[in-house]
């Protein structure tokens, strides 16, 4: 078969791409090693790294040999074998030089690909193995030489030939230390020999892992990659049941009917009724991994009618993933093996990296696999303390009634009567997608009969209420909280192209790429418990994932240094930070960001808020101020190099780019009319650059968003520039909407206050809202900015000043109200807490919401999303960089940072005053090959002329006191800062695109001075 294919391809050079792919696929299948080849890329990557590994090994050997030679050669005294050891070491160093030449000549820049012939790969591995063996011979010779010296020293010591005191020999100290040095060197050599054996073992393992391949060359690398993906997809489909339409979908990369991109599918087995026979069976529904985790996530009841129970029961189907911090009850499952599976219940394929989820068959809470119900214990930490959260799934009452065949209507009537006897509202007992919950966030249950806490005997707080039910258990049911995955994404950048923006040079780069691989790992899930907003995270024992082998990406890059400069100048200097009005209190952008960062650091990125928010507000404020002041003090003392300052800047930069990524994915989805589910975002932060990337959620790049953008916008840059402009307008419009909403809320509050004149309940509520608002304003005045969820959680959890205490305080001032009526008011306030909070906050968006920078579904940060987005930071940075908004900063430091980070080729500086530090800066720019022109006053030239580098063009101009700096003829910095960089005063800065015409005119009229 191979010979026929080779003949056909040599004769038919115009073979189309599908035929080439299929031909390659046939050859791959004939090898019978398709699964090995699917991992072949990782194997090749390991082999490409081997020369570096061998090179490091060689350097380690050289370091030891050079130390030995220098030590023995420098000894003045006479020791046995000195000449022998130095001669031997010198010889081995020459051999090392020969080995290094071979390594560099034959293997430097090794770049094997999937199309490299296996025989060539084997030859390379054999060559590297020989070099490692040569290194082993060098080490062995050196070890033997050292051993001889040590043995001779010990022998002559015993024979009394060596002096034993300083009086007898002036070289005693040198000789005394040589024996210890020799033994230490022997140990170093021995350690490197062990390392050498590990490298040799790695080479052998790679040789053995190399799959058998056809004797002839298969084809271009890109076709091999496609063939591997197609072959793997077809084989996976074979296990799931292969149909002709599946083959077409896989080959084209698009679904045949909808033209949506095809993704690796997981079979979700849900019960369905056969329309012909009426029999209920589990039928597979193909879904992608993202779709499964967003529509039917683990740990969340599936809210669809179950035909097993005549479509009258919901929320009884659920699936789980084995996780590090969860535990099921010992008798939860009828089959104990079920709790040990990675997927409960489902199948995975561990032959892939990352592990592929193949199928999910949700368990029925009323089926035979569950004893009565499930109780799940989640271990979580709050600061240094550990807490347990309990979740109950299923109902013994309902299971018994269903299995006994009692009609649903009778079940509902029985439940209604029981709830009436308990004084509770009767919900549908057959809908398990709703939960009772602990208002302190310690548990929840979807058992409709759990009107009292089922965990009271386990709970450390519930035990205090031994004479009755715990009052912290809810009075009503809520929908089960949404479960979100937390995801990690990374991409291969070997095929990414980058160009500088023509419209915003120096600030913006455009990136795009085809055939880029993206890996997505689902590492766990998160949910927020009802009412209390307590976040909870479940971490899988092994992440599930998928790989998009060849997709298309677009994105943009900001230079890190410029953004760091702006953040240092304004965010880390509260005096220059822009102001934001919240509930009538002016706070700085510094306050907003520092408050978020405080929550991030104190609560493990928002996942451990319980321990913090249950404290008293003055205690939280004191801790926050210490935290903030420490960062500010370190910045003043040590600058941006301080560890705590660096960490804050890194968080702020990530938050900025993460917010922009959210805005950009929504923008691309809207403008290209592509479902957001068909796109992914990535944020990449490096030492020099900040990247936002949007990728097709398509394994083969079938949508081709690059071509779509080029057809619609001409260039990718045009789309990105429009995005930056439209984002600024979107956020401005959002502020207008917030103002309208605030007016609406205030109208509601006015209505409550007017009703309070005749109704005691509304009078109490009006006082309560006013009291809570004032408490929040007090926090704002201290610089602590909590969002709505954080503040409401604090009100619920704080024992000394929470909502209950505030209510009791207000009711205590009303002696005319009897205790029974007071109890009713307290219960109503508890039930209406969310509505009360919505009136307290006349603006629902403090610094990010789903209508501006928050994404929700698709965010890699899950429920911690709000701590890693900031609309105010985005607005400010966009205004400064792209819309010429001025800012203030510490003059000398800010100017120096801007000039050094922005200037690449040329700078023209107009500065009436200069000093030694300013001249140092100009001289350093010249030394880097940058063309420097200085325009200053005659007095400054006379004073500092000897210090100026003669490569600087100097002009005298005494008629203007403006300060302007034109960089690379692309942008101008307008400022009140001179080049007298010893000054620490704060100054104004504005970055303007394009050269400065006024400065060009000054340059024409100024007098040039020879240096």
C-alpha angles and dihedrals in degrees: 000000000000091000091052092049092048091051093048094049093049091051098040107050092164093065108150122242099254089052091049091050092049092047090051090046091054091052091049092049091048089060088062088218102096095134090051091050090050085064092038092099091063089047091053090048090054092050091049088056094053097087089057090049092050090045091054090049090051091051091052091052092048092050092055094045093048091050091051093048094048093046096051095038092054096053111111096192126078117260129168117267094009093134092044095053095046092047092047093047091049089053093050091049089056089052089051089055090054092049091049092051091053092047093051096042097048107027110023110125093009108189112176117178136196089266095055109118113253091231089058090050091051090050090052093049090048091050092050090047090055091051090051089050089051089054088051091055090051092051093047092053092048092047091052092049092051092047091055092053094049093047091048091049091051092046095050090046090056091046090051094240093124121071116251101199140044091243092062098046129026089205094055096117093053095047093044091056097045095074092054090045091051093052092047090049090050089054091049091050090048091051091052090049088056089049089049091054090052091053091048090050090051091053091050091049091052091049091052092045093054106111122228109261135191114276094238125067109268105210146274117335095244091056092049090053091050092046092050091051093046093045093049092047091050092050092049089050090051088062091049097042120281122228131179093252089056090057091052092048092050095047095048098035090228132093108253098230106031099027089224114145114271117240131187103282131223120204111236110196110210127168114259134172119242105235091213103044101020089228116145115226138157108262123188118249112192112227133164121244094254091047091050093050094048101039101032107013121180118265091026121101112243105241099213128114112263114223088202085076097036092271089286097111127070134183095027094115119081141150134203140203120219106254140187098236104038132086131189122213113270092246099037097111128043087220110050090201089068093071090055095057119104089229120035096227116359148060135266134191111228094184088088133069111249099032111258121224107223106178143355125203107182114222119243111236087211095044132098096267092071123065101208107317140329126254113194120197117203117197111212136165130229107192108307093340128087123221136185126225119197127207122185121203122191138014127253090200095053094041092054093048093048094047090048088055097241109166115255092238091058090048090052092048092049090051093047092054092048093050090048090054089053094047093244134130113260113234126183104288092203096061109087094173087089125074143203109222148189111254088216091057098247099123151341138203134202092202104116090212094059098099086144124048111277091198098054094112091053098039117093090215096042091056089069089067097059093144095058147354119309110263090214091072113102125260093214141033126249135193111276107268116261114259116222127194120229109222139193120204132185135168141206110245099192092107099040120118123207130194132175116252114255092206099044105026116182091019104057140038126185122221134189138158144179127214092022118159120227127189122201122194124195101205101173146314136265135201137177116230115236123267096355094058089218107165120225129190130200115198117205117229088228124018118240118218154153139220130223100205099190119015137142125253138187130183150127139255131216122198108250098215095059093051091046088053093052092047092049092047098050115008093047091043106062091189090067098034117117118254127242125192117226119175091337094309120113112225128173127242084243089061093050096049096039090051092053092047090049090056090046093054099037096046105036093258093321097308096106103044096133096080093048103041096047089065123095115274095242089052091051091047092051091050091046092051092050089049094048096042092051091057093045093048092049089050092053093046105037104013125220093329093076112110096234092046091049091052092051092049091048090052092047092050092048091047090052094050093041090054091048090049090056091049093045097051090051090047095050091046091052099042096044092039091235123145111254088231087067092060135065131194131214131189117205121188119188135167092268108020143043115210135193114191131186116197134187111253086227127109094216101031090247096160093055097207089182092063091043092054093046091050093048103034105019093232138026088237091061090056093048094047090050089049092055092050095043092047090058090050091046092054091047090052089047090058089054090052090050090052090053091048091049090053090051092051092049089052089055091050091050088053091052091049092050091050089048090071091071104020123063094203092057090043089057091045092049091052090046094053091047092048094050092047091054091049090053092047089053089057090049091052088055090053095252110131114189122180122236095268095048094048095045090049088052090052091051098045104038108099096194102041106014129125093280093052092047090050093048091049092053093044089049089065090057107074091165092068114086121230094251092056090045089055091052091050091050091051092049092049089052091051093044095044095116092051091048092052091049088059094043089059106053087186117052093196115066097164108338139359139169089275094061125015104349117098107182104184111054097021113134091213096062114196091353089067095110091061092056101048131070126179091188093055091048092050092049098046093045090051093050098044104034109018102044098245113164125234137188127236145150098297106220097039095045096046093048092049094048095048095047095045099042104038115090106153115358143013132186112194125194107192122151090198130043137168139190093280092051091051090049089055093050092046091050091052091051091050088059091058095260119144108239127194120182124195113189142137125291092245091057092048091051092049101043105025094109091056096052120100108246090232090068115097106226126198130183119225121164100169103076135052097192119124115219134160121194113197124202089333085280107093142010130219111212110195147146090234123108125201089262091112097178088079118098097192121130115251141180123258134189126178113211125187119239134022121306113252093196092056091049089055092049090051091054092052098039123100116246117227125205114232 
